Amino acid sequence: MELLIWFECENGYLVGILSTEEDEKANEKGIELPFDQSKVVPSTEKALILNPGFNIFGTLNAQKIKGKLNSLYGGYVYKSGLNVSIELMKELYQYSVVYIITHGGIFKGNESICLSIEATNDIKDQYDYYFTKPENKYLTIGFVDGKPYVCITPSFIRECNSGTFPDSLICISACHSLENETMAKAFEGKGAYVYCGFNSTSRFSDNTTVEFFENLISEEMNVEDAIYNLSNSNFKYYPENHGDLYLKEEILTPEEIELIRKWGFGGDYVVRWPDGYVDVYDATNYSLMQDVINEWNDAIDGPVEFYLSSNPNSPVKVIFDSSLELENLCFTQNWIWGLDYAFSEVIIKINPSGSGCGGSNTKYCLYLVAFRRAAGFAGWTTKGIPFEEWSNFNTINDTMKKMVKALYKVPPGYYLGDTKQRKDHSDNVMKNIFTSGGGNCLDEGKK
């Protein structure tokens, strides 16, 4: 079934959106209008993780989230136990991401979260004003296993944080932390962009917030999508129109995305080597093989580096193949990559006689262009790959440099967006065929 929906814009224009039955099934959240493609991100990159330490499972979850935030920002501030102090709670406004895992509850209609500071007489005397004087108390007392602990109220957030949050994400893993929005509104009023919490009870052993940060950081979802994809329906965010927060800017430009989609192996998904060194075994003993590798490493300039190795079991192999003489081919490549979108093997086969391939005049060009698939560049920058072009390929062109540099900015399997279509590589071991002829790319010019 098809449904045509009309919207009247402020300028008087009518906009129609055609929705099919398939669209509705694929989008259970409803219609999303693609008019605003901008991304909302925090204006700073500082993360704070607070774990008062009431439960070992809470500590384990905090450790997992530390790893996620470290991969995002390269660091974080972590405080636990008594180091989660009343004074520290006045400094929350300095951070773009605040994660707290603790006990929570409702006190006189206001959501409150507990610190691991026992509400002794000394503490109550020291912070007497906070407990008694304001009409809406800044601090209250919550009981955990029969012991009284200091708890932070929404009034504390409103009145005791002297600064403004930098469009922050606040995530409170505590019972009732988003049951009536009182705490969420306090953070919002101080400049936080979005607040996340539980609208009922929760357990320290619950992995909901770990999955949430996994979606935000590893899957690069916004808050709305990250929560929508959780199995726990009691974890919510506020305000409802602020689910568009991402934790980082676009990694790739639109131009880079199109280059990867056009010249990569995986369609809308990135196919490349996993981070680290990739050994290259050259059974042909080409004297300038290191120069070829250096040139591709310089182009990639990223977390993967090719390394000339003496190991014949290296994942990249350059070998002679005499059968190419019979086929009148100069070189071919075979490659394998799996469901994780990571290469496991690339074999570059070279015609040992060089018959019809230009001989020593074009040898460097031949090796340089043949290595492009090992680097992750699947195609050629014009239709086909005529000898006249590759035989002059004495340096990597700008298009290839832009593409492979962008390719290694993101991990294998990174989704480029839009169609979610994957190129058909069911036969992952392939080879390309090139014509042969003369050329003028001299090895001497590369020494």
C-alpha positions in Angstrom: 0.0 0.0 0.0 1.2 3.5 -0.8 0.4 6.6 1.2 1.0 10.2 0.0 1.3 12.7 2.8 1.2 16.5 2.1 2.8 19.2 4.3 2.3 22.9 3.8 5.5 24.9 4.5 5.6 28.4 6.0 6.5 29.8 2.5 3.3 28.4 1.1 4.8 25.5 -0.8 3.3 22.0 -0.6 5.6 19.1 0.0 4.5 15.5 -0.7 6.1 12.4 0.9 5.3 9.0 -0.6 5.4 6.2 1.9 5.2 2.6 0.9 4.3 -0.4 3.0 7.9 -1.4 2.9 9.0 2.0 4.2 6.6 1.7 7.1 7.9 -1.7 8.0 11.5 -0.6 7.8 10.8 2.5 9.9 8.8 1.6 13.0 9.8 5.0 14.5 7.7 6.8 12.0 8.5 9.2 9.2 11.9 11.0 9.5 12.2 14.2 7.5 15.7 14.7 6.0 15.5 18.5 5.8 18.2 19.2 8.5 21.3 17.1 8.0 23.4 18.9 10.6 24.8 17.0 13.6 24.5 18.2 17.2 27.6 17.4 19.2 28.9 18.6 22.6 31.1 21.7 22.3 33.9 20.2 24.3 35.4 16.7 24.5 35.7 15.9 28.2 34.2 12.8 29.8 33.5 12.2 33.5 32.6 8.8 35.0 31.4 8.7 38.6 31.1 5.4 40.4 30.3 5.8 44.2 31.0 2.1 44.3 27.9 0.6 45.9 28.1 -2.6 43.8 30.8 -4.6 42.0 28.6 -5.0 39.0 28.3 -1.2 38.8 32.1 -1.0 38.9 32.4 -3.5 36.1 30.0 -1.5 33.9 31.9 1.7 34.7 35.1 0.0 33.6 33.5 -1.0 30.3 32.2 2.5 29.7 35.7 3.9 30.5 37.1 1.9 27.6 34.4 3.3 25.3 35.0 6.9 26.2 38.7 6.5 26.1 38.4 5.3 22.5 36.3 8.3 21.7 38.2 11.1 23.4 41.6 9.5 24.2 41.0 10.0 27.9 38.5 10.6 30.7 38.2 11.5 34.4 37.2 8.6 36.6 36.2 9.0 40.3 35.0 6.3 42.6 34.0 5.7 46.2 34.5 8.7 48.5 36.3 10.6 45.7 32.8 11.2 44.3 32.5 14.1 46.7 29.9 16.8 47.3 32.4 19.4 46.0 33.1 17.4 42.9 29.4 17.3 42.1 29.6 21.1 41.9 32.0 20.8 38.9 29.9 18.6 36.6 29.3 21.5 34.2 32.8 21.3 32.9 32.2 18.0 31.1 30.6 17.1 27.8 29.7 13.6 28.9 28.8 12.7 32.5 28.1 9.1 33.4 27.0 8.2 37.0 26.1 4.7 38.2 24.6 4.7 41.7 21.5 4.3 43.7 18.5 6.7 43.1 15.1 7.4 44.3 12.3 10.0 44.7 12.3 12.4 47.6 9.3 14.6 48.0 8.6 14.4 44.3 12.2 15.0 43.2 14.5 12.5 41.8 17.7 12.1 43.8 21.0 10.2 43.4 23.2 8.9 46.2 26.8 9.4 46.9 28.8 6.9 49.0 29.2 9.5 51.7 27.5 8.4 54.9 25.2 11.1 56.4 27.0 11.2 59.7 26.4 14.0 62.2 29.7 15.6 61.1 28.7 15.7 57.4 25.2 17.0 58.3 26.8 19.8 60.5 29.4 20.6 57.7 26.6 20.9 55.1 23.8 22.1 57.3 22.7 24.8 54.9 22.5 22.4 52.0 20.3 20.0 54.1 18.0 22.5 55.8 18.0 26.1 54.6 16.9 26.2 51.0 13.2 25.8 50.4 14.1 23.0 48.0 16.9 21.2 49.8 20.2 20.8 47.9 21.0 17.6 49.8 18.8 14.9 51.2 19.4 11.5 52.9 18.8 8.2 51.2 19.0 4.8 52.9 21.0 1.9 51.3 21.0 -1.4 53.3 19.8 0.5 56.3 22.6 3.1 56.2 22.0 6.8 55.6 23.8 8.3 52.6 24.1 11.8 51.2 21.9 12.3 48.1 22.0 15.0 45.4 18.8 16.7 44.5 17.8 18.6 41.4 18.1 21.9 43.3 21.8 21.1 43.9 22.3 20.8 40.2 20.5 24.0 39.5 22.0 26.1 42.2 25.4 24.6 43.1 26.9 24.2 39.6 28.2 27.6 38.8 28.9 27.1 35.1 27.0 26.1 32.0 27.1 22.6 30.5 28.6 22.5 27.0 25.6 20.8 25.3 26.4 17.8 27.4 25.1 14.3 27.5 24.1 13.3 31.0 23.6 9.6 31.7 22.4 8.5 35.1 22.3 4.7 35.7 20.2 4.7 38.8 16.7 3.6 39.8 14.0 6.3 39.0 16.6 8.6 37.5 14.1 9.6 34.7 10.8 8.8 36.3 9.4 12.4 36.6 11.9 14.5 34.7 12.8 16.7 37.8 16.5 15.8 37.6 16.5 16.0 33.8 15.0 19.5 33.8 17.6 20.6 36.3 20.4 19.5 34.0 18.7 20.9 31.0 18.3 24.3 32.7 22.1 24.4 33.2 22.9 23.8 29.5 22.9 20.0 29.2 21.6 19.0 25.8 20.1 15.6 26.6 19.6 13.6 29.8 19.2 9.8 29.9 18.0 7.6 32.7 15.6 4.9 33.9 11.9 5.5 34.4 11.6 2.8 37.0 13.9 0.5 38.9 17.1 -0.9 37.5 19.9 -3.3 38.5 23.6 -2.7 38.7 24.2 -5.9 36.7 22.0 -4.5 33.9 24.2 -3.8 30.8 21.8 -1.3 29.3 24.1 1.7 29.7 27.0 -0.2 28.4 25.0 -1.1 25.3 23.9 2.5 25.0 27.5 3.8 24.9 28.4 1.0 22.5 25.7 2.2 20.1 26.8 5.9 20.6 30.5 5.3 20.1 31.2 2.1 18.2 28.0 2.2 16.0 28.1 6.1 15.8 24.4 6.4 16.5 22.7 9.5 17.9 21.0 9.3 21.2 17.6 8.5 19.8 18.8 5.6 17.7 21.1 4.3 20.4 18.2 4.1 22.8 15.8 2.8 20.2 18.1 -0.2 19.6 18.3 -1.2 23.2 16.5 -4.2 24.6 15.5 -2.4 27.8 12.5 -0.2 27.2 12.8 1.5 30.6 15.8 3.5 29.6 14.7 6.9 28.2 16.0 10.4 27.2 14.8 13.9 27.8 13.8 16.2 26.1 12.1 14.2 23.4 13.3 16.5 20.6 17.0 16.3 21.6 17.7 12.7 20.5 19.8 14.1 17.7 22.9 14.4 19.8 26.0 12.5 18.5 29.2 12.2 20.5 31.5 13.1 17.5 31.5 14.9 14.3 31.4 13.2 10.9 34.7 11.4 10.4 34.4 11.4 6.6 33.4 14.2 4.3 30.7 13.6 1.7 33.5 13.5 -1.0 35.4 10.9 0.9 32.3 8.8 1.4 31.7 8.8 -2.4 35.3 8.0 -3.2 35.2 4.9 -0.9 31.8 3.8 -2.2 32.9 4.2 -5.8 36.5 2.7 -5.6 36.3 0.5 -2.6 35.4 -3.2 -2.3 32.4 -3.1 -0.1 29.8 -0.8 -1.6 28.3 1.1 1.4 30.7 -0.7 3.8 34.4 -0.2 4.3 36.6 -3.1 3.4 40.3 -2.8 4.5 43.0 -4.4 6.6 42.6 -4.4 10.4 44.8 -1.8 12.2 48.5 -2.7 12.6 51.3 -4.0 10.4 50.6 -6.0 7.3 53.4 -8.2 6.1 54.3 -8.2 2.4 56.3 -11.1 1.0 57.9 -10.4 -2.3 58.9 -13.7 -4.0 59.9 -11.8 -7.1 62.7 -10.0 -5.3 61.9 -6.8 -7.1 64.7 -4.3 -6.1 62.3 -1.4 -5.7 59.5 -3.2 -3.8 60.3 -1.2 -0.7 59.8 2.0 -2.6 56.4 0.7 -3.8 55.4 -0.1 -0.3 56.6 3.3 1.0 54.6 5.1 -1.5 51.4 3.4 -0.6 52.1 3.8 3.1 52.6 7.5 2.6 49.3 7.7 0.8 47.4 5.8 3.5 49.1 7.7 6.4 46.9 5.9 8.9 46.7 3.0 11.3 47.8 0.4 8.8 51.3 0.1 7.5 52.7 -2.4 5.0 55.9 -4.0 6.0 58.3 -6.0 3.7 58.8 -9.4 5.2 60.7 -12.6 4.6 57.8 -14.7 5.7 56.3 -16.6 2.8 53.0 -16.9 4.7 52.5 -13.2 4.8 49.0 -12.0 4.1 50.2 -10.0 1.1 52.2 -12.0 -1.4 53.9 -10.9 -4.6 54.7 -13.9 -6.8 55.6 -14.8 -10.4 52.9 -16.7 -12.4 54.1 -18.2 -15.7 50.5 -18.9 -16.7 50.1 -15.2 -17.4 52.4 -15.5 -20.4 50.0 -17.8 -22.1 47.1 -15.4 -21.3 49.2 -12.5 -22.5 48.7 -10.7 -19.1 51.1 -8.5 -17.3 49.7 -9.0 -13.8 46.6 -10.1 -11.9 45.4 -10.0 -8.2 43.5 -12.3 -6.1 42.0 -11.1 -2.8 40.0 -12.5 0.1 37.9 -10.6 2.7 35.3 -11.9 5.0 32.0 -11.1 6.7 33.9 -8.7 9.0 34.9 -6.6 6.0 38.6 -7.2 6.7 41.1 -8.4 4.2 42.8 -11.7 5.1 44.8 -12.2 1.9 45.9 -10.5 -1.3 48.0 -12.2 -3.9 49.7 -10.1 -6.6 50.8 -12.2 -9.6 53.4 -10.9 -12.0 54.2 -12.1 -15.5 57.8 -13.3 -15.0 58.9 -12.8 -18.6 57.4 -9.3 -18.8 56.5 -10.1 -22.4 54.4 -7.3 -23.9 54.5 -5.4 -20.6 57.2 -2.9 -21.4 60.1 -4.6 -19.7 62.3 -2.6 -17.3 60.9 0.6 -18.6 57.5 0.0 -17.0 58.4 -2.3 -14.2 58.0 0.2 -11.3 54.6 1.3 -12.8 53.5 -2.3 -13.0 54.3 -3.1 -9.3 52.9 0.3 -8.1 49.5 -0.1 -9.9 49.2 -3.8 -9.1 49.6 -3.0 -5.3 46.6 -0.7 -5.3 44.2 -3.6 -4.5 46.4 -4.6 -1.6 45.9 -1.1 -0.3 42.1 -1.3 -0.7 41.6 0.5 -4.0 39.4 -1.8 -6.1 39.0 0.0 -9.4 40.8 2.3 -11.8 40.2 6.0 -12.2 39.1 5.7 -15.8 37.0 3.1 -17.6 39.1 0.0 -17.8 42.9 0.1 -17.2 44.6 0.6 -20.6 48.3 -0.1 -20.8 48.9 3.5 -21.9 47.7 4.7 -18.5 49.2 2.2 -16.1 52.5 2.2 -17.9 52.9 5.8 -17.0 51.7 5.3 -13.4 55.0 6.3 -11.8 53.3 7.8 -8.8 49.9 7.4 -7.0 47.4 9.9 -8.4 45.4 12.3 -6.2 42.1 10.4 -6.5 43.7 7.2 -5.2 45.5 9.1 -2.4 42.3 10.7 -1.2 40.4 7.5 -1.3 42.9 5.3 0.6 43.6 8.0 3.2 39.9 8.2 3.9 39.5 4.4 3.8 41.8 4.1 6.8 40.2 6.8 8.9 37.4 4.4 9.8 37.3 0.7 10.8 36.5 -2.3 8.6 32.8 -2.7 8.3 32.1 1.0 8.8 28.8 1.9 7.3 28.9 4.8 4.8 25.2 5.5 5.0 22.2 5.8 2.6 21.4 2.6 0.8 23.0 0.0 3.1 23.7 -2.0 -0.1 26.7 -4.3 -0.2 28.5 -5.0 -3.4 28.1 -8.6 -4.5 31.4 -10.2 -3.6 30.1 -13.7 -3.0 33.0 -14.9 -5.0 35.6 -13.1 -3.0 38.6 -14.5 -4.9 38.8 -12.5 -8.1 41.2 -11.3 -10.7 41.3 -8.4 -13.2 42.7 -8.7 -16.7 44.8 -5.9 -18.3 46.0 -5.4 -21.9 49.7 -5.2 -22.6 51.8 -2.8 -24.7 54.7 -0.4 -24.4 55.4 2.4 -21.9 58.0 4.8 -20.6 58.1 4.6 -16.8 61.8 4.1 -16.0 63.0 2.4 -12.8 66.0 4.7 -12.9 63.8 7.6 -12.2 62.7 6.1 -8.9 66.2 5.4 -7.4 
